[in-house]
């Protein structure tokens, strides 16, 4: 490629990338709400827990966005077995997603789908099972839909229903750690 052709290619590339970046919107948010787990034994032992999700999204074009979030929550505790041994359970994960938001004045509806990598750990205070840890990671698909309200251009308040499909197999038994997350959130919007 000759020098003028390279310069034209570089200028086109810079102008082509610069145009979409001039319409870039970044949203930093935090959502909180109850988390259900589909597995009946986990639910009856530890009861439904709560979850909070810090996230970062990049919106581009007309309504399209991509983002990442980290789902975590407090460690849940309960009792297991005939002797009522104390037990603790934790579940957290990183998720990436893409979606579409349709705005109408101060309100917007959105849908999104993505993929997550979750880690789980169960600890039981009983001497005979301490050598058999129940911890690991699992992959999950997720889908969500919700509503956002923009009281000001730079802040949004959201309500979201998210479903996570997460099945893991510690040892020989399949456990369904997926379920619903009903979230309320607050976001800060930065337009560039």
Z-matrix of the N, CA and C atoms (Angstrom, degrees):
N
C 1 1.451
C 2 1.526 1 107.85
N 3 1.324 2 116.52 1 132.01
C 4 1.454 3 120.61 2 -178.73
C 5 1.525 4 110.41 3 -78.65
N 6 1.340 5 114.13 4 163.97
C 7 1.473 6 120.94 5 -175.89
C 8 1.536 7 112.94 6 -56.38
N 9 1.342 8 122.06 7 -48.86
C 10 1.471 9 120.70 8 179.63
C 11 1.531 10 111.99 9 -63.02
N 12 1.319 11 116.06 10 -35.93
C 13 1.464 12 119.23 11 178.83
C 14 1.524 13 110.71 12 -66.92
N 15 1.339 14 116.57 13 -40.10
C 16 1.474 15 120.56 14 177.01
C 17 1.527 16 110.78 15 -63.16
N 18 1.333 17 116.31 16 -44.21
C 19 1.465 18 120.30 17 179.94
C 20 1.526 19 110.50 18 -62.91
N 21 1.326 20 117.77 19 -41.14
C 22 1.468 21 120.86 20 178.63
C 23 1.526 22 110.34 21 -65.90
N 24 1.338 23 116.12 22 -41.71
C 25 1.465 24 120.29 23 177.97
C 26 1.525 25 110.83 24 -62.20
N 27 1.339 26 117.58 25 -45.47
C 28 1.464 27 121.76 26 179.88
C 29 1.525 28 110.89 27 -63.73
N 30 1.321 29 118.07 28 -42.80
C 31 1.470 30 121.53 29 179.01
C 32 1.525 31 110.32 30 -63.73
N 33 1.321 32 116.48 31 -42.90
C 34 1.470 33 119.80 32 177.98
C 35 1.516 34 111.90 33 -62.98
N 36 1.328 35 115.74 34 -40.50
C 37 1.451 36 120.25 35 178.56
C 38 1.522 37 111.44 36 -64.17
N 39 1.331 38 116.82 37 -45.56
C 40 1.469 39 120.87 38 179.55
C 41 1.520 40 110.76 39 -63.68
N 42 1.334 41 117.85 40 -45.78
C 43 1.461 42 121.03 41 179.37
C 44 1.524 43 110.95 42 -67.03
N 45 1.317 44 116.77 43 -37.35
C 46 1.463 45 120.46 44 179.41
C 47 1.511 46 112.63 45 -67.48
N 48 1.335 47 117.00 46 -37.88
C 49 1.463 48 120.49 47 177.55
C 50 1.518 49 110.16 48 -77.41
N 51 1.331 50 117.18 49 -37.42
C 52 1.461 51 120.77 50 -177.91
C 53 1.507 52 113.38 51 -64.26
N 54 1.333 53 118.10 52 -33.53
C 55 1.459 54 120.29 53 -178.48
C 56 1.529 55 111.68 54 -63.90
N 57 1.348 56 120.12 55 -49.66
C 58 1.455 57 118.63 56 178.49
C 59 1.530 58 112.28 57 -66.56
N 60 1.329 59 117.82 58 -32.93
C 61 1.459 60 119.19 59 -179.07
C 62 1.518 61 111.66 60 -68.96
N 63 1.343 62 117.53 61 -25.23
C 64 1.458 63 119.23 62 179.06
C 65 1.521 64 111.08 63 -69.37
N 66 1.324 65 118.37 64 -18.93
C 67 1.462 66 122.43 65 179.15
C 68 1.527 67 111.24 66 -106.64
N 69 1.297 68 117.91 67 20.92
C 70 1.461 69 122.18 68 -176.55
C 71 1.524 70 111.19 69 -79.07
N 72 1.328 71 116.00 70 137.42
C 73 1.458 72 122.86 71 174.64
C 74 1.517 73 108.10 72 -123.61
N 75 1.321 74 116.67 73 133.88
C 76 1.463 75 122.12 74 177.50
C 77 1.517 76 107.60 75 -114.71
N 78 1.327 77 115.93 76 134.47
C 79 1.463 78 121.91 77 178.82
C 80 1.520 79 108.98 78 -124.76
N 81 1.329 80 116.50 79 124.90
C 82 1.465 81 122.12 80 173.72
C 83 1.522 82 106.33 81 -109.47
N 84 1.329 83 116.92 82 126.61
C 85 1.455 84 119.79 83 -174.65
C 86 1.508 85 113.62 84 -138.21
N 87 1.331 86 114.12 85 167.13
C 88 1.459 87 122.72 86 175.39
C 89 1.520 88 107.51 87 -141.14
N 90 1.334 89 116.68 88 126.43
C 91 1.464 90 122.23 89 179.63
C 92 1.521 91 108.90 90 -120.97
N 93 1.341 92 115.83 91 150.13
C 94 1.463 93 121.70 92 -178.97
C 95 1.528 94 108.69 93 -144.47
N 96 1.342 95 115.85 94 146.16
C 97 1.454 96 119.34 95 176.09
C 98 1.512 97 112.21 96 171.47
N 99 1.341 98 116.56 97 -179.40
C 100 1.467 99 120.65 98 -179.90
C 101 1.526 100 111.87 99 -75.08
N 102 1.329 101 115.06 100 149.19
C 103 1.471 102 122.51 101 178.23
C 104 1.521 103 107.66 102 -123.01
N 105 1.325 104 116.79 103 127.74
C 106 1.464 105 120.35 104 173.80
C 107 1.527 106 108.51 105 -101.45
N 108 1.311 107 115.81 106 151.55
C 109 1.467 108 122.00 107 176.14
C 110 1.523 109 106.76 108 -123.07
N 111 1.330 110 117.21 109 130.60
C 112 1.456 111 122.12 110 -173.22
C 113 1.522 112 113.88 111 -66.98
N 114 1.319 113 119.50 112 -32.08
C 115 1.456 114 121.82 113 -176.94
C 116 1.529 115 110.17 114 -65.91
N 117 1.328 116 116.89 115 123.14
C 118 1.469 117 121.57 116 -175.40
C 119 1.527 118 112.51 117 -64.77
N 120 1.329 119 119.00 118 -40.06
C 121 1.463 120 121.03 119 -179.77
C 122 1.525 121 111.54 120 -65.81
N 123 1.315 122 117.20 121 -42.52
C 124 1.471 123 120.76 122 177.41
C 125 1.530 124 109.44 123 -62.43
N 126 1.337 125 117.17 124 -44.58
C 127 1.466 126 121.43 125 -177.89
C 128 1.528 127 111.63 126 -64.79
N 129 1.336 128 118.34 127 -44.23
C 130 1.469 129 119.26 128 -178.91
C 131 1.528 130 111.80 129 -72.66
N 132 1.310 131 118.20 130 -29.62
C 133 1.462 132 120.73 131 179.91
C 134 1.521 133 111.55 132 -76.14
N 135 1.307 134 116.86 133 -45.90
C 136 1.462 135 120.17 134 -171.68
C 137 1.529 136 113.92 135 -107.91
N 138 1.316 137 117.72 136 -10.65
C 139 1.472 138 122.87 137 -178.43
C 140 1.530 139 109.50 138 64.47
N 141 1.320 140 116.77 139 157.14
C 142 1.471 141 117.91 140 -178.81
C 143 1.525 142 111.19 141 -59.80
N 144 1.289 143 115.34 142 141.58
C 145 1.460 144 120.43 143 -179.62
C 146 1.515 145 111.30 144 -109.45
N 147 1.303 146 115.28 145 -175.61
C 148 1.458 147 120.69 146 176.85
C 149 1.519 148 109.16 147 -115.97
N 150 1.312 149 114.96 148 165.16
C 151 1.450 150 120.59 149 -175.98
C 152 1.528 151 108.83 150 -143.93
N 153 1.320 152 116.08 151 146.94
C 154 1.456 153 119.59 152 169.44
C 155 1.520 154 108.20 153 -130.74
N 156 1.352 155 114.26 154 147.26
C 157 1.456 156 120.54 155 -171.84
C 158 1.529 157 110.24 156 -135.58
N 159 1.322 158 118.25 157 103.31
C 160 1.460 159 118.72 158 168.00
C 161 1.530 160 108.48 159 -76.72
N 162 1.335 161 116.48 160 143.45
C 163 1.463 162 119.04 161 -176.95
C 164 1.526 163 110.79 162 -146.16
N 165 1.325 164 114.57 163 161.34
C 166 1.452 165 122.78 164 176.38
C 167 1.521 166 107.33 165 -137.16
N 168 1.346 167 116.51 166 126.25
C 169 1.459 168 121.67 167 -177.63
C 170 1.521 169 110.71 168 -124.63
N 171 1.327 170 115.27 169 150.33
C 172 1.455 171 123.12 170 175.44
C 173 1.518 172 107.56 171 -123.22
N 174 1.335 173 116.81 172 116.56
C 175 1.460 174 122.02 173 178.85
C 176 1.519 175 109.10 174 -101.16
N 177 1.316 176 115.92 175 141.61
C 178 1.456 177 121.22 176 -179.25
C 179 1.520 178 107.69 177 -148.97
N 180 1.309 179 115.35 178 159.65
C 181 1.454 180 118.53 179 179.22
C 182 1.516 181 110.96 180 65.98
N 183 1.293 182 116.12 181 -149.78
C 184 1.457 183 121.91 182 -177.25
C 185 1.527 184 109.90 183 -104.29
N 186 1.332 185 116.94 184 80.94
C 187 1.456 186 121.17 185 173.95
C 188 1.525 187 116.62 186 98.22
N 189 1.304 188 119.49 187 -10.90
C 190 1.467 189 122.05 188 -177.63
C 191 1.519 190 110.66 189 -82.88
N 192 1.335 191 116.96 190 144.90
C 193 1.457 192 120.58 191 177.74
C 194 1.525 193 110.70 192 -149.35
N 195 1.320 194 115.58 193 156.30
C 196 1.462 195 123.96 194 171.68
C 197 1.521 196 106.37 195 -129.68
N 198 1.323 197 116.30 196 154.40
C 199 1.451 198 118.24 197 -178.74
C 200 1.515 199 112.73 198 -164.50
N 201 1.314 200 113.27 199 177.39
C 202 1.458 201 121.65 200 177.27
C 203 1.523 202 107.77 201 -143.54
N 204 1.322 203 115.48 202 148.26
C 205 1.457 204 121.05 203 178.13
C 206 1.514 205 110.31 204 -146.42
N 207 1.315 206 115.00 205 163.36
C 208 1.466 207 120.42 206 177.83
C 209 1.526 208 107.73 207 -124.32
N 210 1.330 209 116.34 208 111.16
C 211 1.462 210 121.75 209 179.93
C 212 1.516 211 109.83 210 -88.74
N 213 1.314 212 116.14 211 124.82
C 214 1.462 213 121.13 212 178.02
C 215 1.529 214 108.69 213 -149.98
N 216 1.287 215 115.95 214 170.87
C 217 1.460 216 120.56 215 179.03
C 218 1.511 217 109.81 216 -167.97
N 219 1.319 218 116.19 217 174.58
C 220 1.459 219 118.10 218 -179.90
C 221 1.531 220 111.52 219 -67.22
N 222 1.307 221 115.18 220 150.48
C 223 1.460 222 121.04 221 176.19
C 224 1.525 223 108.26 222 -64.19
N 225 1.347 224 116.58 223 132.04
C 226 1.466 225 121.44 224 179.95
C 227 1.519 226 108.81 225 -93.29
N 228 1.323 227 117.14 226 145.66
C 229 1.463 228 120.16 227 179.86
C 230 1.529 229 110.29 228 -128.55
N 231 1.333 230 115.01 229 154.91
C 232 1.454 231 121.97 230 179.94
C 233 1.514 232 110.06 231 -167.85
N 234 1.327 233 116.62 232 -166.60
C 235 1.467 234 121.43 233 177.97
C 236 1.523 235 109.18 234 -124.58
N 237 1.335 236 115.31 235 146.00
C 238 1.462 237 122.39 236 -178.31
C 239 1.521 238 111.19 237 -130.20
N 240 1.320 239 115.41 238 151.41
C 241 1.451 240 121.77 239 169.08
C 242 1.522 241 115.26 240 79.27
N 243 1.311 242 113.47 241 177.43
C 244 1.463 243 122.96 242 -177.81
C 245 1.520 244 112.02 243 -63.55
N 246 1.325 245 117.02 244 -33.00
C 247 1.467 246 120.74 245 -177.29
C 248 1.531 247 112.93 246 -95.02
N 249 1.317 248 117.29 247 4.55
C 250 1.460 249 120.96 248 178.39
C 251 1.519 250 113.14 249 63.86
N 252 1.306 251 116.14 250 44.35
C 253 1.467 252 120.52 251 -179.73
C 254 1.524 253 110.63 252 -65.36
N 255 1.287 254 115.52 253 140.21
C 256 1.459 255 121.83 254 178.18
C 257 1.527 256 109.32 255 -68.63
N 258 1.339 257 115.87 256 136.79
C 259 1.460 258 120.90 257 -178.56
C 260 1.529 259 109.97 258 -140.40
N 261 1.339 260 115.05 259 151.57
C 262 1.454 261 121.79 260 178.27
C 263 1.524 262 108.98 261 -132.91
N 264 1.336 263 114.96 262 148.16
C 265 1.463 264 120.61 263 -178.70
C 266 1.523 265 109.39 264 -138.73
N 267 1.336 266 116.88 265 135.45
C 268 1.467 267 122.22 266 177.94
C 269 1.527 268 109.02 267 -134.18
N 270 1.335 269 115.83 268 143.40
C 271 1.456 270 122.84 269 179.84
C 272 1.524 271 108.10 270 -142.36
N 273 1.329 272 116.83 271 127.59
C 274 1.469 273 120.55 272 178.13
C 275 1.522 274 108.80 273 -151.69
N 276 1.330 275 115.96 274 160.53
C 277 1.449 276 117.65 275 -179.59
C 278 1.512 277 114.49 276 -170.29
N 279 1.317 278 114.38 277 157.04
C 280 1.455 279 123.66 278 177.15
C 281 1.518 280 107.60 279 -96.94
N 282 1.331 281 116.59 280 134.42
C 283 1.454 282 119.91 281 179.51
C 284 1.530 283 110.46 282 -129.24
N 285 1.322 284 115.67 283 145.62
C 286 1.455 285 122.37 284 172.70
C 287 1.526 286 106.92 285 -122.72
N 288 1.325 287 116.57 286 147.06
C 289 1.455 288 118.60 287 -173.98
C 290 1.518 289 111.04 288 -156.39
N 291 1.311 290 114.10 289 166.38
C 292 1.444 291 122.61 290 173.53
C 293 1.512 292 108.29 291 -138.11
N 294 1.332 293 115.96 292 154.63
C 295 1.448 294 117.70 293 -178.55
C 296 1.508 295 113.31 294 -166.61
N 297 1.317 296 114.07 295 -173.24
C 298 1.452 297 121.99 296 -178.98
C 299 1.524 298 109.62 297 -135.58
N 300 1.328 299 116.36 298 137.43
C 301 1.459 300 123.11 299 178.99
C 302 1.526 301 108.61 300 -121.75
N 303 1.334 302 116.02 301 129.62
C 304 1.461 303 121.44 302 178.26
C 305 1.520 304 108.41 303 -112.62
N 306 1.332 305 116.80 304 115.76
C 307 1.459 306 121.73 305 -175.13
C 308 1.514 307 113.56 306 -97.09
N 309 1.333 308 114.51 307 143.07
C 310 1.464 309 122.56 308 175.46
C 311 1.527 310 107.01 309 -136.52
N 312 1.340 311 117.61 310 98.18
C 313 1.469 312 123.90 311 -176.85
C 314 1.522 313 109.80 312 56.04
N 315 1.339 314 118.66 313 -115.25
C 316 1.473 315 121.89 314 -176.76
C 317 1.528 316 113.20 315 -88.06
N 318 1.328 317 118.16 316 -4.59
C 319 1.457 318 121.81 317 -177.29
C 320 1.522 319 110.84 318 -115.20
N 321 1.314 320 116.05 319 155.06
C 322 1.463 321 121.61 320 174.77
C 323 1.526 322 108.42 321 -148.11
N 324 1.317 323 116.46 322 144.11
C 325 1.458 324 122.17 323 171.14
C 326 1.515 325 107.09 324 -108.08
N 327 1.329 326 116.08 325 150.21
C 328 1.462 327 118.37 326 -178.84
C 329 1.525 328 110.92 327 -144.82
N 330 1.315 329 114.51 328 155.19
C 331 1.461 330 122.72 329 170.99
C 332 1.521 331 106.49 330 -131.99
N 333 1.319 332 115.70 331 151.46
C 334 1.458 333 119.71 332 176.51
C 335 1.516 334 109.91 333 -154.67
N 336 1.310 335 115.48 334 156.46
C 337 1.454 336 122.34 335 176.84
C 338 1.508 337 108.63 336 -142.70
N 339 1.320 338 116.11 337 154.12
C 340 1.453 339 117.71 338 -178.76
C 341 1.510 340 113.87 339 -170.77
N 342 1.302 341 113.08 340 -162.66
C 343 1.462 342 123.36 341 -174.42
C 344 1.525 343 108.30 342 -134.76
N 345 1.321 344 116.52 343 141.08
C 346 1.457 345 120.37 344 178.32
C 347 1.513 346 111.82 345 -133.56
N 348 1.299 347 115.05 346 156.11
C 349 1.476 348 122.50 347 174.95
C 350 1.517 349 105.70 348 -122.12
N 351 1.334 350 117.02 349 111.09
C 352 1.456 351 123.12 350 -173.24
C 353 1.522 352 111.34 351 -110.05
N 354 1.307 353 115.90 352 147.88
C 355 1.464 354 121.06 353 173.19
C 356 1.526 355 107.75 354 -118.88
N 357 1.312 356 115.74 355 145.63
C 358 1.460 357 121.87 356 -179.69
C 359 1.516 358 109.18 357 -135.37
N 360 1.328 359 115.74 358 153.37
C 361 1.455 360 120.03 359 177.94
C 362 1.523 361 109.24 360 -153.15
N 363 1.319 362 114.73 361 129.98
C 364 1.464 363 121.29 362 174.46
C 365 1.522 364 108.16 363 -119.26
N 366 1.318 365 115.95 364 129.81
C 367 1.461 366 122.27 365 179.22
C 368 1.518 367 108.29 366 -120.01
N 369 1.341 368 116.57 367 127.23
C 370 1.457 369 121.71 368 179.34
C 371 1.522 370 108.40 369 -117.85
N 372 1.330 371 117.00 370 127.88
C 373 1.467 372 121.94 371 179.29
C 374 1.523 373 110.32 372 -86.23
N 375 1.330 374 114.90 373 73.74
C 376 1.457 375 121.37 374 178.29
C 377 1.528 376 106.20 375 -146.24
N 378 1.296 377 117.20 376 126.41
C 379 1.472 378 122.47 377 -170.40
C 380 1.526 379 113.63 378 -56.11
N 381 1.339 380 118.18 379 -35.83
C 382 1.458 381 120.35 380 -173.78
C 383 1.526 382 114.33 381 -79.63
N 384 1.321 383 118.21 382 -12.60
C 385 1.467 384 119.22 383 -179.53
C 386 1.529 385 112.73 384 -114.41
N 387 1.313 386 117.70 385 0.12
C 388 1.459 387 119.68 386 -178.57
C 389 1.525 388 112.92 387 -66.60
N 390 1.319 389 117.74 388 -20.61
C 391 1.466 390 120.89 389 177.57
C 392 1.530 391 112.45 390 -84.39
N 393 1.328 392 117.87 391 -0.59
C 394 1.460 393 123.31 392 -179.90
C 395 1.528 394 109.72 393 -120.28
N 396 1.324 395 117.08 394 78.94
C 397 1.466 396 119.09 395 -177.71
C 398 1.531 397 111.77 396 -68.16
N 399 1.304 398 115.85 397 142.79
C 400 1.453 399 121.84 398 174.55
C 401 1.527 400 106.26 399 -111.61
N 402 1.311 401 115.08 400 87.87
C 403 1.449 402 120.18 401 177.47
C 404 1.520 403 108.62 402 -151.89
N 405 1.286 404 115.63 403 155.82
C 406 1.453 405 120.00 404 -178.87
C 407 1.507 406 110.17 405 169.34
N 408 1.338 407 114.83 406 -164.09
C 409 1.450 408 121.34 407 179.31
C 410 1.518 409 109.45 408 -131.31
N 411 1.303 410 115.06 409 159.28
C 412 1.452 411 120.77 410 177.31
C 413 1.516 412 110.40 411 -151.99
N 414 1.330 413 115.80 412 153.11
C 415 1.459 414 121.67 413 178.48
C 416 1.517 415 109.46 414 -95.82
N 417 1.324 416 115.75 415 149.01
C 418 1.454 417 119.96 416 -176.39
C 419 1.516 418 111.04 417 -143.74
N 420 1.315 419 115.30 418 147.49
C 421 1.452 420 121.40 419 168.75
C 422 1.518 421 107.16 420 -101.05
N 423 1.327 422 115.88 421 148.94
C 424 1.449 423 119.49 422 -179.34
C 425 1.517 424 110.33 423 -139.80
N 426 1.325 425 114.90 424 151.10
C 427 1.459 426 121.90 425 176.89
C 428 1.516 427 107.79 426 -140.19
N 429 1.334 428 116.10 427 143.53
C 430 1.464 429 119.86 428 -177.86
C 431 1.521 430 109.98 429 -147.26
N 432 1.321 431 114.61 430 155.48
C 433 1.459 432 122.28 431 173.64
C 434 1.520 433 107.31 432 -145.08
N 435 1.326 434 116.00 433 150.82
C 436 1.448 435 117.90 434 -178.72
C 437 1.510 436 113.69 435 -170.41
N 438 1.315 437 113.87 436 -171.31
C 439 1.451 438 123.76 437 -176.75
C 440 1.520 439 108.72 438 -133.19
N 441 1.335 440 115.85 439 138.08
C 442 1.472 441 121.01 440 175.84
C 443 1.526 442 109.21 441 -120.75
N 444 1.315 443 114.99 442 143.33
C 445 1.460 444 121.76 443 174.49
C 446 1.521 445 107.10 444 -120.74
N 447 1.319 446 117.09 445 130.09
C 448 1.461 447 123.35 446 -179.39
C 449 1.531 448 109.58 447 -107.38
N 450 1.354 449 119.10 448 91.61
C 451 1.464 450 119.59 449 177.83
C 452 1.536 451 111.59 450 -66.87
N 453 1.316 452 116.56 451 -30.12
C 454 1.463 453 124.67 452 173.27
C 455 1.514 454 107.08 453 -135.51
N 456 1.302 455 116.70 454 163.71
C 457 1.463 456 121.19 455 -176.91
C 458 1.528 457 112.46 456 -62.47
N 459 1.326 458 117.82 457 -27.48
C 460 1.462 459 121.51 458 -173.58
C 461 1.533 460 113.90 459 -103.54
N 462 1.330 461 119.03 460 4.32
C 463 1.476 462 122.26 461 179.24
C 464 1.521 463 109.27 462 -134.71
N 465 1.341 464 115.86 463 138.99
C 466 1.464 465 119.60 464 171.29
C 467 1.521 466 109.93 465 -129.61
N 468 1.316 467 114.96 466 148.63
C 469 1.461 468 123.62 467 174.20
C 470 1.523 469 105.42 468 -115.95
N 471 1.339 470 117.61 469 131.25
C 472 1.465 471 119.58 470 -173.04
C 473 1.525 472 112.49 471 -128.76
N 474 1.321 473 114.45 472 155.83
C 475 1.468 474 123.88 473 170.18
C 476 1.526 475 105.75 474 -129.82
N 477 1.334 476 116.02 475 133.74
C 478 1.467 477 119.89 476 -172.04
C 479 1.517 478 110.35 477 -144.95
N 480 1.332 479 115.37 478 142.21
C 481 1.463 480 122.62 479 170.17
C 482 1.523 481 106.78 480 -114.32
N 483 1.331 482 116.43 481 122.29
C 484 1.469 483 121.44 482 -177.38
C 485 1.518 484 108.95 483 -125.29
N 486 1.335 485 116.51 484 138.15
C 487 1.456 486 121.52 485 176.19
C 488 1.521 487 108.81 486 -118.89
N 489 1.324 488 116.21 487 132.10
C 490 1.455 489 122.66 488 -179.91
C 491 1.528 490 109.04 489 -114.89
N 492 1.329 491 117.12 490 130.74
C 493 1.467 492 122.63 491 176.95
C 494 1.527 493 106.55 492 -102.12
N 495 1.341 494 116.44 493 103.85
C 496 1.467 495 121.11 494 -175.93
C 497 1.524 496 109.84 495 -138.20
N 498 1.327 497 116.11 496 107.97
C 499 1.462 498 121.31 497 176.33
C 500 1.524 499 107.98 498 -117.52
N 501 1.327 500 115.76 499 130.87
C 502 1.463 501 121.29 500 179.68
C 503 1.524 502 108.47 501 -124.11
N 504 1.331 503 115.68 502 163.96
C 505 1.460 504 119.73 503 -178.33
C 506 1.521 505 109.95 504 -136.95
N 507 1.353 506 116.40 505 77.57
C 508 1.462 507 117.26 506 172.74
C 509 1.530 508 107.96 507 -74.13
N 510 1.274 509 116.15 508 127.17
C 511 1.465 510 122.11 509 -176.93
C 512 1.524 511 110.15 510 60.98
N 513 1.318 512 120.59 511 -128.71
C 514 1.467 513 121.74 512 -173.21
C 515 1.524 514 114.06 513 -102.85
N 516 1.301 515 118.72 514 1.69
C 517 1.457 516 120.83 515 -173.17
C 518 1.528 517 111.51 516 -115.42
N 519 1.323 518 115.91 517 131.12
C 520 1.457 519 120.91 518 178.03
C 521 1.530 520 109.69 519 -80.60
N 522 1.332 521 115.97 520 134.74
C 523 1.464 522 121.93 521 -179.27
C 524 1.528 523 107.80 522 -126.18
N 525 1.339 524 115.82 523 129.94
C 526 1.459 525 121.44 524 -179.16
C 527 1.530 526 109.20 525 -95.19
N 528 1.343 527 116.29 526 100.36
C 529 1.462 528 121.65 527 179.83
C 530 1.529 529 111.98 528 -93.46
N 531 1.313 530 117.15 529 4.63
C 532 1.454 531 121.34 530 177.40
C 533 1.520 532 110.78 531 -74.47
N 534 1.326 533 115.46 532 173.58
C 535 1.456 534 120.64 533 177.71
C 536 1.514 535 111.88 534 156.75
N 537 1.308 536 114.86 535 -172.08
C 538 1.462 537 122.70 536 -177.06
C 539 1.508 538 112.25 537 -87.56
N 540 1.325 539 115.18 538 147.08
C 541 1.460 540 123.72 539 168.75
C 542 1.530 541 105.66 540 -127.39
N 543 1.317 542 117.52 541 121.16
C 544 1.466 543 123.06 542 177.69
C 545 1.518 544 106.99 543 -107.10
N 546 1.320 545 116.76 544 109.79
C 547 1.453 546 121.64 545 -165.09
C 548 1.530 547 112.90 546 -118.55
N 549 1.311 548 115.18 547 143.15
C 550 1.461 549 123.32 548 168.47
C 551 1.521 550 106.13 549 -115.80
N 552 1.322 551 117.49 550 138.17
C 553 1.452 552 119.09 551 -174.12
C 554 1.508 553 114.31 552 -141.63
N 555 1.318 554 113.66 553 166.80
C 556 1.456 555 123.35 554 177.27
C 557 1.520 556 106.99 555 -134.39
N 558 1.331 557 116.58 556 132.49
C 559 1.457 558 120.71 557 -179.32
C 560 1.510 559 112.83 558 -130.91
N 561 1.315 560 115.37 559 150.79
C 562 1.454 561 122.64 560 175.88
C 563 1.515 562 107.70 561 -114.28
N 564 1.329 563 115.96 562 127.08
C 565 1.462 564 122.57 563 -171.25
C 566 1.529 565 109.73 564 -110.10
N 567 1.338 566 115.55 565 130.55
C 568 1.463 567 121.73 566 179.87
C 569 1.527 568 108.49 567 -123.00
N 570 1.334 569 117.75 568 115.85
C 571 1.466 570 122.41 569 177.92
C 572 1.515 571 110.60 570 -94.46
N 573 1.338 572 116.14 571 135.90
C 574 1.463 573 122.04 572 177.89
C 575 1.507 574 110.29 573 -121.10
